[in-house]
Amino acid sequence: MSIKQNFIKFTPILKEKIWGGEKLVSQLNKESKSNNVGESWEISDVEGDTSIVANGELVGKSLKELIANYKDDLVGKKVYKQFGEKFPLLIKYIDAKEALSIQLHPHDDLAKERHNSFGKTEMWYVMQADEKANLIVGFKEDSNKTEYLEHLENKSLLDILNVDEVSKGDVYFIPTGRIHAIGAGVMLAEIQQTSDITYRIYDWDRQDSQGNYRELHTEQALDAIDYVAQEKYYTDYNKSVNQSSEIVSCPYFTTNVLPVNGNVSVTNQEDSFKIFMCVDGEVTFSSNGQSEILKYGETLLVPANVKEFTIISENNSEVLEVYIP
């Protein structure tokens, strides 16, 4: 069965969080009356949170139905062969009004063994950051279980963790095992494997409205943590107007940044769907008489069988382009 719709948008799945804020509503125009929306799941095949098409002739269909009906036409031959009818990526926008818990994610083998799930390698692209806002990523120096547990018990973890102040456009790659937390005042785009497995190791001793602490995963985390420090944690990259430049590539996804001013012709040479996240301005996608506007904070899926299309912007805009390598 051949898919006829070239550009697919989904209805965002909004998640209220103890640390969430108002930026996803006020800046990205997500529809909610809540003032603590922490996450907007843009494309999801997580069990119980499947995305539903919001535009075109496929409106109302679920992502699961699309893959079942269109298979490699939608996702690409090699992607379908590898993942079958499971969509391999989870795409989000996140707003941290308060700091998220300090956490990490298990690698594929551990996640499979313990949770029958994929692991969770992810990346962040900072869209907006308040003054002095930061991210916690990795250790300052190599550590070990003993030292880590000592600092965990003394509530002095920040003494051994790396903290970076961030601003718009900063990119961080978070492989499994790397300790991380989004600090207060940061809004970002997150691209990750389809998994919702998180080991929470410290949650700032905060309580929910019922006075409960959130569950911590101290024991599970011990064997999953990568205790090796890196020289730096942010990702250096270059970008050029109207050219797609790679910012992160790993076995699970490739993400490019594409600043658009005028018209850009895109040829999909990968055997994969493409996802576009608008992280600045507004662009229009066009192909074979079909067009779709992508506004700041929106996300679009282009099926693998759409090989050529044009992206147009009247002013300086920017999109992230994501696919399976």
C-alpha positions as CSV (number, residue, x, y, z in Angstrom):
1,M,0.0,0.0,0.0
2,S,1.5,3.3,-1.1
3,I,1.4,6.4,1.2
4,K,0.1,9.5,-0.6
5,Q,0.5,12.1,2.1
6,N,3.9,13.8,1.9
7,F,4.0,15.7,5.1
8,I,2.6,14.4,8.4
9,K,2.0,16.3,11.6
10,F,0.8,14.7,14.8
11,T,-1.1,16.0,17.8
12,P,1.3,16.8,20.6
13,I,1.0,14.6,23.7
14,L,1.5,17.1,26.6
15,K,2.9,15.9,29.9
16,E,2.4,17.8,33.2
17,K,5.5,17.6,35.4
18,I,6.4,18.6,38.9
19,W,9.2,20.7,37.3
20,G,7.3,21.9,34.2
21,G,6.4,25.5,33.2
22,E,4.6,27.6,30.7
23,K,7.0,28.1,27.8
24,L,5.7,25.2,25.8
25,V,2.3,27.0,25.8
26,S,3.5,30.7,25.7
27,Q,6.4,30.3,23.3
28,L,5.6,27.1,21.3
29,N,1.8,27.6,21.2
30,K,1.0,24.2,22.6
31,E,-2.7,24.0,23.7
32,S,-3.1,23.6,27.4
33,K,-4.6,25.5,30.4
34,S,-2.0,24.0,32.7
35,N,1.0,26.1,33.9
36,N,3.3,23.1,34.5
37,V,3.6,21.4,31.1
38,G,7.0,19.9,31.1
39,E,7.1,17.9,27.9
40,S,5.4,17.9,24.5
41,W,5.8,14.4,22.9
42,E,5.7,15.3,19.2
43,I,6.2,11.8,17.7
44,S,5.8,8.8,20.0
45,D,5.3,5.1,19.7
46,V,5.7,4.5,23.5
47,E,3.1,2.1,24.7
48,G,0.0,4.0,25.9
49,D,1.2,7.2,24.2
50,T,0.9,6.7,20.5
51,S,0.9,9.8,18.3
52,I,-2.3,10.6,16.2
53,V,-2.1,12.3,12.9
54,A,-3.3,15.9,13.0
55,N,-3.4,16.9,9.3
56,G,-4.3,15.8,5.7
57,E,-6.1,12.7,4.5
58,L,-4.6,10.6,7.3
59,V,-6.0,12.7,10.1
60,G,-7.1,10.6,13.1
61,K,-4.9,7.6,12.2
62,S,-2.3,6.5,14.8
63,L,1.4,6.1,14.1
64,K,1.0,2.4,14.8
65,E,-1.7,2.2,12.0
66,L,0.6,4.1,9.6
67,I,3.4,1.7,10.1
68,A,1.1,-1.4,9.9
69,N,-0.5,-0.1,6.6
70,Y,2.5,1.5,4.8
71,K,5.5,-0.3,6.3
72,D,8.8,0.5,4.4
73,D,7.0,3.1,2.3
74,L,6.7,5.1,5.6
75,V,9.9,4.3,7.5
76,G,12.3,2.9,4.8
77,K,13.3,-0.7,4.0
78,K,16.2,-1.1,6.3
79,V,14.4,0.7,9.2
80,Y,11.4,-1.6,8.8
81,K,13.7,-4.6,8.6
82,Q,15.4,-3.6,11.8
83,F,12.5,-2.3,13.9
84,G,9.4,-3.9,12.3
85,E,6.3,-2.1,13.3
86,K,7.9,-0.2,16.2
87,F,8.8,3.4,15.5
88,P,12.4,3.8,16.6
89,L,12.5,7.4,17.8
90,L,10.7,9.5,20.4
91,I,10.7,13.3,19.7
92,K,10.0,15.9,22.4
93,Y,10.2,19.5,23.4
94,I,10.9,20.0,27.1
95,D,10.5,23.1,29.3
96,A,12.2,23.0,32.7
97,K,10.8,25.7,35.0
98,E,12.6,23.9,37.8
99,A,15.6,21.4,37.5
100,L,14.7,17.9,36.5
101,S,15.9,15.0,38.6
102,I,19.5,13.9,38.2
103,Q,19.2,10.7,36.2
104,L,20.6,8.3,33.5
105,H,19.3,5.7,31.1
106,P,20.4,2.0,30.8
107,H,22.0,0.7,27.6
108,D,20.2,-1.6,25.2
109,D,21.3,-4.9,26.7
110,L,20.5,-3.9,30.3
111,A,17.2,-2.3,29.2
112,K,16.2,-5.5,27.3
113,E,17.2,-7.8,30.2
114,R,15.4,-5.7,32.9
115,H,12.6,-4.0,31.2
116,N,12.2,-5.6,27.7
117,S,12.8,-2.2,26.2
118,F,15.3,-0.3,24.1
119,G,17.9,1.6,25.9
120,K,17.7,5.4,25.7
121,T,20.5,7.3,23.9
122,E,19.4,10.9,23.4
123,M,20.5,14.4,22.4
124,W,19.5,17.9,23.3
125,Y,19.3,21.1,21.2
126,V,18.8,24.2,23.4
127,M,16.1,26.4,22.0
128,Q,16.0,29.0,24.8
129,A,17.8,29.4,28.1
130,D,17.3,32.0,30.9
131,E,20.4,33.8,32.1
132,K,22.8,31.5,34.0
133,A,20.6,28.4,33.2
134,N,22.6,25.2,33.1
135,L,22.7,21.5,32.3
136,I,24.3,18.8,34.4
137,V,26.1,16.3,32.2
138,G,28.6,13.7,33.3
139,F,31.4,13.7,35.9
140,K,34.1,16.4,36.3
141,E,36.7,13.7,36.8
142,D,36.7,9.9,36.6
143,S,34.7,8.4,39.5
144,N,33.7,5.0,40.8
145,K,30.8,3.4,42.7
146,T,32.3,4.1,46.2
147,E,32.9,7.8,45.6
148,Y,29.6,8.2,43.9
149,L,27.6,6.6,46.7
150,E,29.4,8.6,49.3
151,H,28.4,11.9,47.6
152,L,24.9,10.6,47.0
153,E,24.4,9.9,50.7
154,N,26.0,13.2,51.7
155,K,23.7,15.1,49.2
156,S,26.9,16.5,47.6
157,L,26.6,15.0,44.1
158,L,27.1,18.4,42.5
159,D,30.7,18.4,43.9
160,I,31.7,15.7,41.4
161,L,29.3,16.3,38.5
162,N,30.0,18.6,35.5
163,V,27.7,21.7,35.2
164,D,27.6,23.8,32.0
165,E,25.9,27.1,31.6
166,V,24.1,27.0,28.2
167,S,22.5,29.3,25.6
168,K,20.4,28.9,22.4
169,G,21.9,26.5,19.9
170,D,24.0,24.5,22.3
171,V,24.0,20.7,21.6
172,Y,24.6,17.9,24.0
173,F,24.8,14.2,23.1
174,I,23.7,11.9,26.0
175,P,24.7,8.3,25.5
176,T,23.3,5.6,27.9
177,G,25.0,5.6,31.3
178,R,25.8,9.3,31.3
179,I,24.4,11.1,34.3
180,H,22.4,14.2,33.3
181,A,19.8,16.7,34.3
182,I,18.2,19.7,32.6
183,G,18.5,22.8,34.8
184,A,15.8,25.4,35.6
185,G,15.1,27.9,32.8
186,V,16.1,25.7,29.9
187,M,13.8,24.8,26.9
188,L,15.1,22.3,24.5
189,A,14.4,19.8,21.7
190,E,15.1,16.2,22.6
191,I,15.7,13.3,20.2
192,Q,16.0,9.8,21.6
193,Q,15.4,6.1,21.2
194,T,11.9,5.0,21.8
195,S,12.1,4.2,25.5
196,D,10.7,5.6,28.7
197,I,13.2,3.9,31.0
198,T,14.8,6.4,33.4
199,Y,16.9,5.7,36.5
200,R,16.3,8.7,38.8
201,I,19.2,9.1,41.3
202,Y,18.5,12.4,43.0
203,D,15.4,14.6,43.0
204,W,16.5,17.6,45.1
205,D,14.4,16.2,48.1
206,R,11.2,17.7,46.6
207,Q,7.7,16.5,47.3
208,D,4.6,16.4,45.1
209,S,1.4,18.1,46.1
210,Q,0.5,15.1,48.3
211,G,3.8,15.4,50.2
212,N,5.3,12.3,48.4
213,Y,8.8,11.9,47.2
214,R,9.3,10.5,43.7
215,E,10.9,7.0,43.5
216,L,14.6,6.8,43.2
217,H,16.5,4.0,41.5
218,T,19.7,3.9,43.5
219,E,20.5,0.2,43.2
220,Q,19.5,-0.2,39.6
221,A,21.6,2.8,38.6
222,L,24.9,1.5,40.0
223,D,25.6,-0.9,37.2
224,A,24.2,1.4,34.6
225,I,26.4,4.5,35.3
226,D,29.3,5.4,33.1
227,Y,31.9,6.7,35.7
228,V,34.4,7.9,33.0
229,A,34.7,11.7,32.6
230,Q,35.0,13.4,29.2
231,E,37.2,16.4,28.3
232,K,34.0,18.2,27.3
233,Y,30.4,17.3,27.0
234,Y,29.0,19.8,24.5
235,T,29.0,19.1,20.8
236,D,31.0,21.5,18.5
237,Y,29.4,21.9,15.1
238,N,29.3,24.3,12.1
239,K,26.3,25.5,10.2
240,S,25.8,27.2,6.8
241,V,22.7,28.8,5.4
242,N,20.6,26.5,3.1
243,Q,22.9,23.6,3.8
244,S,22.3,20.6,6.0
245,S,25.1,20.1,8.5
246,E,25.6,17.1,10.8
247,I,25.5,17.9,14.5
248,V,25.1,14.4,16.0
249,S,25.4,10.9,14.4
250,C,25.2,7.6,16.3
251,P,23.9,4.2,15.5
252,Y,20.4,5.2,16.6
253,F,19.9,8.5,14.8
254,T,21.6,11.3,12.8
255,T,20.6,14.9,13.5
256,N,21.5,17.8,11.1
257,V,20.9,21.5,11.5
258,L,19.5,23.3,8.4
259,P,19.3,27.1,8.5
260,V,16.8,28.2,5.8
261,N,16.7,31.5,4.0
262,G,14.9,31.4,0.6
263,N,14.4,28.0,-1.1
264,V,16.3,24.8,-0.3
265,S,15.8,21.6,-2.4
266,V,16.1,18.4,-0.3
267,T,16.8,15.0,-1.7
268,N,16.2,12.1,0.6
269,Q,19.1,9.7,-0.2
270,E,18.7,7.8,3.1
271,D,16.6,4.7,3.3
272,S,14.7,6.3,6.1
273,F,11.8,8.6,7.0
274,K,12.9,12.2,7.9
275,I,11.7,14.3,10.9
276,F,11.9,18.0,10.9
277,M,11.7,20.2,14.1
278,C,11.4,23.9,13.6
279,V,13.7,25.5,16.2
280,D,13.6,29.1,14.8
281,G,11.2,31.0,12.6
282,E,8.7,29.3,10.2
283,V,9.2,27.3,7.0
284,T,7.0,25.8,4.3
285,F,7.5,22.3,2.9
286,S,6.4,21.7,-0.7
287,S,6.4,18.6,-3.0
288,N,4.2,17.5,-5.9
289,G,1.4,20.0,-5.2
290,Q,1.3,19.3,-1.5
291,S,2.5,21.9,1.0
292,E,2.6,22.2,4.8
293,I,3.7,25.1,7.0
294,L,6.0,24.2,9.9
295,K,6.0,26.9,12.7
296,Y,8.4,27.4,15.6
297,G,8.0,24.5,18.0
298,E,6.2,22.2,15.5
299,T,7.4,18.8,14.1
300,L,6.8,17.1,10.8
301,L,7.4,13.6,9.5
302,V,8.3,13.1,5.8
303,P,7.8,9.4,4.7
304,A,10.7,7.5,3.3
305,N,9.1,7.3,-0.2
306,V,9.1,11.1,-0.6
307,K,12.5,11.5,-2.3
308,E,12.4,15.2,-3.3
309,F,10.9,18.3,-1.6
310,T,11.5,22.0,-1.1
311,I,11.8,23.9,2.2
312,I,11.0,27.6,1.9
313,S,11.4,30.5,4.3
314,E,11.0,34.2,3.8
315,N,13.2,35.0,6.8
316,N,16.0,33.3,8.6
317,S,14.6,30.1,10.0
318,E,16.1,26.9,11.3
319,V,15.1,23.3,11.4
320,L,16.6,20.1,12.8
321,E,16.6,17.2,10.3
322,V,16.5,13.7,11.9
323,Y,16.7,10.2,10.4
324,I,18.0,6.7,11.0
325,P,21.5,6.3,9.5
